[in-house]
């Protein structure tokens, strides 16, 4: 039964037909084409493929492609390429900035220890000592406290600072126990102010320190404000001296009550804020 149906289908598919082309008017036969249904199907498919190929070539390689709905015009393509280049440039710049901020975070939040035997403020060194220190052929020597150095006034190193928040110091600067700042309990005002004009390089939340703000100032000075409520400044923002940057709070794990933890750094070296600010 199956063989019979298959035979009938094949016979139907290969049954010969004749396509006749007549002249209009007198019915003169101009062309006779003999083919079966299978041949006719192949001709139709081939014609479709050729037509599709021609249309594709015209759309891809000629201005006809701009007539296709949704296809960007020449000006739009130029903007796309230009924006792609800008994105690459911005990505490289952000990577460099992230590396810089990573170093700042290592210093401030990770509290990278400083070798006290080798550390001393650069401002207290003479030009000859700086040249000797940078000479790779000479080994590093420990600094002797009895050695004669030029004494520089503190105001020449760190300019006059605005008080970040008036209050009582409940926990002072202690470099030995790695407390590189002071904890301030406010007397009345809860606002936190920038000690110097600068740029916000960090304004976010961490588990240990809560909402924190870091400002970059001139002369390699950094000021750090931890355990705030939500800061009122954003990264990259310029701030004026005395401008409010946050409200003190009790955010973060490393806090036992509402206060402001304030740190002052210069060239990677922690400074005692009470030496420069009268709270």
C-alpha positions as CSV (number, residue, x, y, z in Angstrom):
1,X,0.0,0.0,0.0
2,X,2.8,2.4,0.9
3,X,4.7,1.5,-2.2
4,X,1.6,2.3,-4.3
5,X,1.1,5.7,-2.7
6,X,4.8,6.5,-3.2
7,X,4.5,5.5,-6.8
8,X,1.5,7.8,-7.3
9,X,3.2,10.7,-5.7
10,X,6.3,10.4,-7.8
11,X,4.2,10.0,-10.9
12,X,2.3,13.2,-10.0
13,X,5.6,15.1,-9.3
14,X,7.2,14.0,-12.6
15,X,4.1,14.3,-14.9
16,X,5.2,16.4,-17.9
17,X,3.6,19.8,-18.6
18,X,4.1,22.2,-21.4
19,X,4.3,26.0,-21.0
20,X,3.3,27.8,-24.3
21,X,3.9,31.5,-25.0
22,X,1.5,32.9,-27.6
23,X,1.7,36.2,-29.5
24,X,-1.2,38.5,-28.6
25,X,-3.8,38.8,-31.3
26,X,-3.1,35.9,-33.6
27,X,-2.1,33.3,-31.1
28,X,1.2,32.5,-32.9
29,X,3.3,30.1,-30.8
30,X,6.5,31.9,-29.8
31,X,7.9,29.5,-27.2
32,X,7.2,26.1,-25.8
33,X,8.8,25.0,-22.5
34,X,8.5,21.4,-21.4
35,X,8.8,20.7,-17.6
36,X,7.3,18.8,-14.8
37,X,6.2,20.0,-11.4
38,X,9.5,19.3,-9.8
39,X,11.4,21.2,-12.4
40,X,9.0,24.1,-12.1
41,X,9.5,24.2,-8.3
42,X,13.3,24.3,-8.8
43,X,13.0,27.2,-11.2
44,X,10.8,29.2,-8.8
45,X,13.2,28.5,-5.9
46,X,16.2,29.5,-8.0
47,X,14.6,32.7,-9.1
48,X,13.8,33.6,-5.5
49,X,17.3,32.9,-4.4
50,X,18.8,35.0,-7.2
51,X,16.3,37.9,-6.5
52,X,17.2,37.7,-2.8
53,X,20.9,37.8,-3.5
54,X,20.5,40.8,-5.8
55,X,18.4,42.7,-3.2
56,X,21.0,41.9,-0.4
57,X,23.9,43.2,-2.5
58,X,22.0,46.4,-3.3
59,X,21.1,47.0,0.3
60,X,24.5,46.2,1.7
61,X,26.8,48.0,-0.8
62,X,24.6,50.9,-2.1
63,X,22.9,53.9,-0.4
64,X,19.6,51.9,-0.6
65,X,20.5,50.6,2.9
66,X,19.6,54.0,4.4
67,X,16.1,53.5,3.2
68,X,15.6,50.4,5.3
69,X,13.6,51.4,8.5
70,X,15.8,51.4,11.6
71,X,19.2,51.4,9.7
72,X,21.3,54.3,10.9
73,X,22.4,57.0,8.5
74,X,25.9,58.1,7.8
75,X,25.9,60.8,10.4
76,X,24.5,58.5,13.1
77,X,27.2,55.9,12.3
78,X,29.9,58.5,12.7
79,X,28.5,59.5,16.1
80,X,28.4,55.8,17.1
81,X,32.1,55.4,16.2
82,X,32.9,58.6,18.0
83,X,31.1,57.6,21.1
84,X,32.8,54.2,21.1
85,X,36.2,55.9,21.1
86,X,35.1,58.2,23.9
87,X,33.9,55.2,25.9
88,X,37.3,53.5,25.5
89,X,39.1,56.7,26.6
90,X,36.8,57.2,29.6
91,X,37.3,53.5,30.5
92,X,41.1,53.9,30.6
93,X,40.7,57.1,32.6
94,X,38.4,55.5,35.1
95,X,40.8,52.5,35.5
96,X,43.6,54.9,36.3
97,X,41.4,56.9,38.7
98,X,40.3,53.7,40.3
99,X,43.9,52.6,40.8
100,X,44.6,55.9,42.4
101,X,41.6,55.7,44.7
102,X,42.6,52.2,45.6
103,X,45.9,53.4,46.9
104,X,44.1,56.1,48.9
105,X,41.7,53.5,50.3
106,X,44.6,51.3,51.3
107,X,46.1,54.2,53.2
108,X,43.0,55.5,54.8
109,X,40.6,52.5,55.4
110,X,43.1,49.6,55.5
111,X,45.4,51.7,57.7
112,X,48.6,50.5,56.0
113,X,51.3,50.6,58.7
114,X,54.2,53.0,58.2
115,X,57.7,52.1,59.3
116,X,58.5,54.7,61.9
117,X,62.2,54.0,61.7
118,X,62.3,55.3,58.1
119,X,59.5,57.8,58.0
120,X,59.9,61.5,58.5
121,X,58.2,64.5,56.9
122,X,59.7,65.5,53.6
123,X,59.5,69.2,54.6
124,X,62.1,68.5,57.4
125,X,64.7,67.3,55.0
126,X,67.4,69.3,53.3
127,X,68.0,69.2,49.6
128,X,71.2,67.2,50.1
129,X,69.3,64.6,52.3
130,X,66.6,64.3,49.6
131,X,69.2,63.7,46.9
132,X,71.0,61.1,49.0
133,X,67.7,59.4,49.8
134,X,66.8,59.1,46.2
135,X,70.2,57.9,45.1
136,X,69.7,54.1,44.3
137,X,73.4,53.4,44.9
138,X,73.2,54.3,48.5
139,X,71.5,52.0,51.1
140,X,68.6,53.5,53.2
141,X,69.7,54.6,56.6
142,X,67.7,54.9,59.8
143,X,66.9,58.5,60.8
144,X,68.6,59.6,64.0
145,X,66.4,61.9,66.1
146,X,69.6,63.6,67.3
147,X,70.6,64.5,63.7
148,X,70.4,68.2,63.0
149,X,67.5,69.1,60.6
150,X,65.8,72.2,59.4
151,X,62.8,72.9,61.6
152,X,59.8,74.1,59.6
153,X,56.8,75.9,61.1
154,X,53.6,73.8,61.0
155,X,51.7,76.5,59.3
156,X,54.2,76.3,56.4
157,X,53.4,72.6,55.9
158,X,49.6,72.7,56.6
159,X,47.7,75.9,56.1
160,X,45.1,77.2,58.6
161,X,42.3,74.7,58.7
162,X,38.6,75.2,59.3
163,X,37.1,73.2,62.2
164,X,35.3,70.2,60.8
165,X,33.0,70.1,63.8
166,X,33.0,71.9,67.1
167,X,32.9,69.5,70.0
168,X,34.8,67.5,72.6
169,X,37.5,65.0,71.6
170,X,36.5,61.7,73.2
171,X,39.3,59.6,71.6
172,X,42.6,61.2,70.6
173,X,45.2,60.5,68.0
174,X,47.3,57.4,68.8
175,X,49.7,56.3,66.1
176,X,51.0,53.5,68.2
177,X,47.6,51.8,68.5
178,X,46.8,52.7,64.9
179,X,44.1,55.3,65.7
180,X,45.1,57.8,63.0
181,X,42.6,60.4,63.8
182,X,40.4,61.9,66.6
183,X,36.8,61.1,67.6
184,X,34.7,64.2,68.1
185,X,31.4,64.4,70.0
186,X,29.5,67.6,68.9
187,X,28.6,70.3,71.4
188,X,25.7,71.7,69.4
189,X,25.9,71.8,65.6
190,X,25.7,68.5,63.9
191,X,27.0,69.7,60.5
192,X,30.4,68.5,59.2
193,X,32.5,71.0,57.3
194,X,35.4,70.8,54.8
195,X,38.6,71.9,56.5
196,X,40.1,73.2,53.2
197,X,39.0,73.8,49.7
198,X,39.4,70.6,47.6
199,X,37.8,67.8,45.6
200,X,35.7,64.9,46.9
201,X,37.6,61.7,45.9
202,X,35.5,59.3,48.0
203,X,31.9,59.6,49.2
204,X,30.3,56.2,49.9
205,X,29.4,53.6,52.5
206,X,31.6,50.8,53.9
207,X,30.7,48.2,56.4
208,X,33.4,49.2,58.9
209,X,33.3,53.0,58.6
210,X,29.7,53.7,57.5
211,X,29.2,56.8,55.3
212,X,32.6,58.3,54.8
213,X,34.0,61.3,52.8
214,X,37.6,61.9,51.7
215,X,38.7,65.3,50.4
216,X,41.9,65.9,48.4
217,X,43.5,69.2,49.0
218,X,46.6,71.1,47.9
219,X,50.1,70.2,49.2
220,X,49.3,66.5,49.3
221,X,46.8,66.9,52.1
222,X,43.8,64.5,52.6
223,X,41.0,65.0,55.1
224,X,38.8,62.0,56.1
225,X,35.4,62.1,57.8
226,X,33.9,58.8,59.0
227,X,30.7,57.5,60.5
228,X,28.6,60.3,59.0
229,X,25.0,60.2,58.1
230,X,24.3,60.3,54.3
231,X,26.9,62.7,52.8
232,X,25.8,65.9,51.0
233,X,28.6,65.8,48.4
234,X,29.4,63.4,45.6
235,X,32.7,62.1,44.1
236,X,34.4,64.6,41.8
237,X,32.6,67.6,43.4
238,X,34.7,70.7,44.3
239,X,34.1,72.1,47.8
240,X,35.0,75.3,49.5
241,X,36.7,75.7,52.8
242,X,34.0,75.7,55.5
243,X,31.3,74.2,53.2
244,X,29.0,71.6,54.8
245,X,29.8,68.1,53.4
246,X,27.8,65.8,55.7
247,X,26.0,65.4,59.0
248,X,27.7,63.5,61.8
249,X,26.2,60.2,62.8
250,X,26.7,56.6,64.0
251,X,27.0,54.6,60.8
252,X,29.3,51.7,60.3
253,X,30.4,48.7,62.4
254,X,33.5,50.4,64.0
255,X,31.5,52.9,66.2
256,X,30.1,52.8,69.7
257,X,28.0,55.9,69.5
258,X,27.3,59.0,67.5
259,X,30.5,60.9,66.7
260,X,32.7,62.1,63.9
261,X,36.0,60.3,63.3
262,X,38.3,62.9,61.6
263,X,41.7,62.1,60.1
264,X,44.3,64.4,58.5
265,X,47.0,63.0,56.1
266,X,49.8,64.6,54.2
267,X,51.9,62.7,51.5
268,X,50.7,59.3,53.0
269,X,51.7,60.3,56.6
270,X,49.0,60.6,59.3
271,X,49.0,63.9,61.2
272,X,47.6,64.7,64.6
273,X,44.6,67.0,63.9
274,X,44.9,68.7,67.3
275,X,48.3,70.1,66.2
276,X,46.6,72.1,63.5
277,X,43.0,72.6,64.7
278,X,41.5,73.9,67.9
279,X,38.4,71.9,68.5
